[in-house]
């Protein structure tokens, strides 16, 4: 015999067939929100929009609690500089920004546009440029003028209904805490499982620069520390904001929650 909640979800889906994973996800949403139809509709949109398997129950519950408040929603994304690629390449692109960046801006805008269509009020989303913890800072800090060219190129793609901030502008304290060189904390603010995933996944990226294993491990520890600190600032300064994750290295999304994986930041990861 089909339970009442299963029947309500089937009625909500109007006979549409979905995977067991999506169905179970909707059951969780229904439980967390007392079957709020607008929130159920939003999560159905997200299911079709996101990369499946990266949003766990804790993130789902966190987002549900935000949506239930009935306040204006706030979405944001973090964007890294566009670096030159190639064996031994150092520096920032000055001609344009990469496709990952362009796609990320589009996904941030789409997320807000679709959320508004469902009936939620939203602030203008924020595109936050991660101008700290630079790659190869011993060399790239000597190319800061090129970084600002990269930033100006980035801003050309920001639509009128989207706000732009540099990370160092959004949270000025981070200039002293992290700076251009980043920081490596001891102990690290993430567990070994997450760190090893970052090292493994990052190896494929950093091979484009001709890096060796030692360089990759050191950079991964700096990323883990620096981004976890940024996540702490977001947690307390943007408590009810929802991140639209745009980088290609999906494993790094967990870093922003640091040691609080049981109380993760609300993050959605759209399909590329």
C-alpha positions as CSV (number, residue, x, y, z in Angstrom):
1,X,0.0,0.0,0.0
2,X,1.4,3.3,-1.0
3,X,2.0,5.7,1.9
4,X,0.2,9.0,2.0
5,X,3.4,11.0,1.3
6,X,4.2,8.8,-1.7
7,X,0.8,9.4,-3.1
8,X,1.1,13.1,-2.6
9,X,4.4,13.2,-4.4
10,X,3.0,11.1,-7.3
11,X,0.1,13.5,-7.5
12,X,2.6,16.4,-7.5
13,X,4.5,14.8,-10.3
14,X,1.3,14.3,-12.3
15,X,2.4,10.9,-13.4
16,X,5.9,11.9,-14.5
17,X,8.4,9.1,-13.9
18,X,11.5,10.1,-11.9
19,X,14.5,8.2,-10.6
20,X,14.3,6.7,-7.1
21,X,17.0,9.2,-6.1
22,X,14.9,12.1,-7.1
23,X,11.8,10.6,-5.6
24,X,13.5,10.1,-2.3
25,X,14.9,13.6,-2.4
26,X,11.3,15.0,-2.9
27,X,10.2,12.9,0.1
28,X,12.9,14.6,2.2
29,X,11.8,18.0,1.0
30,X,8.2,17.2,1.7
31,X,9.2,16.1,5.3
32,X,11.3,19.2,5.9
33,X,8.7,21.7,4.6
34,X,5.3,20.0,5.4
35,X,4.8,19.6,1.7
36,X,5.1,23.3,0.8
37,X,4.1,23.2,-2.9
38,X,6.3,26.2,-4.0
39,X,9.4,24.7,-2.3
40,X,8.6,21.3,-3.8
41,X,8.4,23.0,-7.3
42,X,11.7,24.8,-6.7
43,X,13.5,21.5,-5.8
44,X,12.0,19.9,-8.9
45,X,13.6,22.6,-10.9
46,X,16.9,22.1,-9.1
47,X,16.7,18.3,-9.8
48,X,16.6,19.0,-13.5
49,X,19.2,21.7,-13.2
50,X,21.9,20.3,-11.0
51,X,24.6,17.6,-11.3
52,X,23.0,14.7,-9.5
53,X,24.7,13.2,-6.4
54,X,26.4,16.2,-4.9
55,X,23.6,17.6,-2.8
56,X,23.1,15.6,0.4
57,X,20.3,15.5,2.9
58,X,22.0,18.1,5.2
59,X,22.3,20.6,2.3
60,X,18.7,19.9,1.3
61,X,17.5,20.6,4.8
62,X,19.6,23.7,5.1
63,X,18.1,25.1,1.8
64,X,14.6,24.1,2.9
65,X,15.0,26.1,6.1
66,X,16.1,29.1,4.1
67,X,13.2,28.9,1.7
68,X,10.6,28.4,4.5
69,X,11.5,31.8,6.0
70,X,9.7,33.5,3.2
71,X,12.4,36.2,3.0
72,X,14.1,37.5,-0.1
73,X,16.5,34.9,-1.4
74,X,20.1,35.7,-2.0
75,X,22.3,33.8,-4.5
76,X,26.0,34.2,-5.2
77,X,28.9,32.5,-6.9
78,X,32.6,32.7,-6.4
79,X,34.8,33.0,-9.5
80,X,38.5,32.4,-9.8
81,X,40.8,34.4,-12.1
82,X,41.4,33.0,-15.6
83,X,45.0,31.8,-15.7
84,X,47.3,31.1,-18.6
85,X,47.6,27.4,-19.3
86,X,50.4,25.3,-20.6
87,X,53.6,23.7,-19.3
88,X,55.4,26.3,-17.4
89,X,52.8,29.0,-18.1
90,X,52.5,31.7,-15.4
91,X,50.1,34.6,-15.2
92,X,46.6,35.8,-16.0
93,X,44.7,35.9,-19.3
94,X,44.4,39.4,-20.6
95,X,42.5,38.7,-23.8
96,X,39.3,37.4,-22.2
97,X,38.0,35.1,-19.5
98,X,37.5,31.3,-19.8
99,X,34.4,29.4,-20.8
100,X,34.0,28.1,-17.3
101,X,33.7,31.6,-16.0
102,X,31.2,32.7,-18.7
103,X,29.1,29.6,-18.1
104,X,29.2,30.2,-14.3
105,X,27.8,33.7,-14.7
106,X,25.1,32.3,-17.0
107,X,24.2,29.6,-14.4
108,X,24.0,32.1,-11.6
109,X,21.7,34.3,-13.6
110,X,19.5,31.3,-14.7
111,X,19.2,30.1,-11.1
112,X,17.8,33.4,-10.0
113,X,15.6,33.9,-13.0
114,X,14.0,30.4,-12.6
115,X,13.6,30.9,-8.9
116,X,11.7,34.1,-9.5
117,X,9.5,32.4,-12.0
118,X,8.5,29.9,-9.4
119,X,7.3,32.8,-7.2
120,X,10.2,33.5,-4.8
121,X,11.5,37.0,-4.3
122,X,15.2,37.4,-4.9
123,X,17.8,40.0,-4.4
124,X,20.2,40.7,-7.3
125,X,22.7,37.8,-7.2
126,X,26.4,38.5,-6.4
127,X,29.3,37.5,-8.6
128,X,32.3,37.5,-6.2
129,X,35.8,37.4,-7.8
130,X,38.3,35.4,-5.8
131,X,41.2,37.8,-6.0
132,X,43.1,36.2,-3.1
133,X,45.2,33.0,-2.7
134,X,46.5,33.3,-6.2
135,X,48.1,30.5,-8.2
136,X,52.0,30.6,-8.0
137,X,51.8,33.8,-6.0
138,X,55.6,34.2,-5.9
139,X,55.4,35.0,-9.6
140,X,51.8,36.2,-10.1
141,X,52.0,38.9,-7.5
142,X,54.4,40.6,-9.8
143,X,51.7,40.6,-12.4
144,X,48.9,42.3,-10.5
145,X,48.2,44.7,-13.3
146,X,47.4,41.7,-15.4
147,X,45.0,40.5,-12.7
148,X,43.1,43.7,-12.8
149,X,42.9,43.4,-16.6
150,X,41.4,40.0,-16.1
151,X,38.9,41.4,-13.6
152,X,37.8,44.1,-16.0
153,X,37.3,41.5,-18.7
154,X,35.3,39.5,-16.2
155,X,33.1,42.5,-15.4
156,X,32.1,42.9,-19.1
157,X,30.1,39.7,-18.8
158,X,28.2,40.7,-15.6
159,X,24.5,41.5,-16.5
160,X,22.9,44.7,-15.2
161,X,20.8,42.8,-12.6
162,X,23.9,41.2,-11.0
163,X,26.2,42.7,-8.4
164,X,30.0,42.4,-8.7
165,X,32.5,42.3,-5.8
166,X,36.0,41.3,-5.4
167,X,36.4,38.9,-2.5
168,X,38.9,41.4,-0.9
169,X,36.2,44.0,-1.2
170,X,33.4,41.9,0.2
171,X,35.4,40.7,3.2
172,X,38.3,43.2,3.6
173,X,39.7,41.3,6.6
174,X,40.6,38.4,4.3
175,X,43.3,40.6,2.7
176,X,45.3,40.3,5.9
177,X,44.2,36.7,6.8
178,X,44.7,35.1,3.4
179,X,46.3,37.7,1.1
180,X,47.6,37.0,-2.3
181,X,49.7,34.1,-1.1
182,X,47.0,32.2,0.7
183,X,47.4,30.4,4.0
184,X,48.1,26.9,5.2
185,X,46.5,26.0,8.5
186,X,47.7,23.3,10.9
187,X,45.7,21.2,11.5
188,X,44.0,21.5,8.2
189,X,40.3,22.6,8.3
190,X,39.2,19.5,6.3
191,X,39.6,15.8,6.9
192,X,42.0,13.6,4.9
193,X,39.3,12.1,2.7
194,X,38.4,15.5,1.3
195,X,42.0,16.6,1.0
196,X,43.0,13.5,-0.9
197,X,40.1,14.0,-3.3
198,X,41.2,17.5,-3.9
199,X,44.8,16.4,-4.5
200,X,43.7,13.6,-6.9
201,X,41.3,15.8,-8.8
202,X,43.6,18.8,-8.8
203,X,46.4,16.8,-10.2
204,X,44.6,16.6,-13.6
205,X,44.3,20.4,-13.6
206,X,47.8,21.3,-12.4
207,X,49.4,19.0,-14.9
208,X,48.4,21.6,-17.4
209,X,51.0,23.9,-15.7
210,X,53.6,21.2,-15.5
211,X,53.5,20.9,-11.7
212,X,55.0,18.1,-9.8
213,X,53.3,16.1,-7.0
214,X,54.9,18.1,-4.2
215,X,53.7,21.4,-5.7
216,X,50.2,20.0,-6.1
217,X,50.0,18.8,-2.5
218,X,51.2,22.2,-1.2
219,X,48.8,24.1,-3.3
220,X,45.9,21.8,-2.3
221,X,46.6,22.4,1.4
222,X,46.6,26.2,0.8
223,X,43.3,25.9,-1.1
224,X,41.8,23.8,1.6
225,X,42.8,26.3,4.3
226,X,42.1,29.5,2.4
227,X,38.7,28.5,1.0
228,X,37.6,27.1,4.4
229,X,38.3,30.5,5.9
230,X,36.3,32.1,3.2
231,X,33.5,29.7,3.9
232,X,33.5,30.7,7.6
233,X,33.1,34.4,6.6
234,X,30.2,33.4,4.3
235,X,28.6,31.3,7.0
236,X,28.4,34.2,9.4
237,X,28.1,37.2,7.1
238,X,25.8,35.7,4.5
239,X,24.0,33.2,6.7
240,X,21.0,32.6,4.4
241,X,22.7,33.0,1.1
242,X,22.8,30.1,-1.4
243,X,25.9,29.4,-3.4
244,X,25.7,28.5,-7.1
245,X,28.9,26.5,-7.5
246,X,30.7,27.3,-10.8
247,X,34.2,25.7,-10.8
248,X,34.9,22.4,-12.6
249,X,36.6,20.8,-9.6
250,X,33.4,19.8,-7.8
251,X,35.3,18.2,-4.9
252,X,36.3,21.6,-3.7
253,X,32.7,22.6,-2.9
254,X,33.0,20.7,0.4
255,X,35.9,22.8,1.5
256,X,33.8,25.9,2.2
257,X,32.0,24.0,5.0
258,X,35.4,23.2,6.6
259,X,35.1,21.1,9.7
260,X,31.4,21.7,9.8
261,X,30.4,19.0,7.3
262,X,27.4,18.2,9.5
263,X,26.2,21.8,9.1
264,X,27.2,22.5,5.5
265,X,26.9,25.7,3.6
266,X,23.9,25.6,1.2
267,X,25.4,25.0,-2.2
268,X,23.8,23.9,-5.5
269,X,26.0,22.6,-8.4
270,X,24.4,23.2,-11.8
271,X,25.1,21.1,-14.8
272,X,27.8,22.6,-17.0
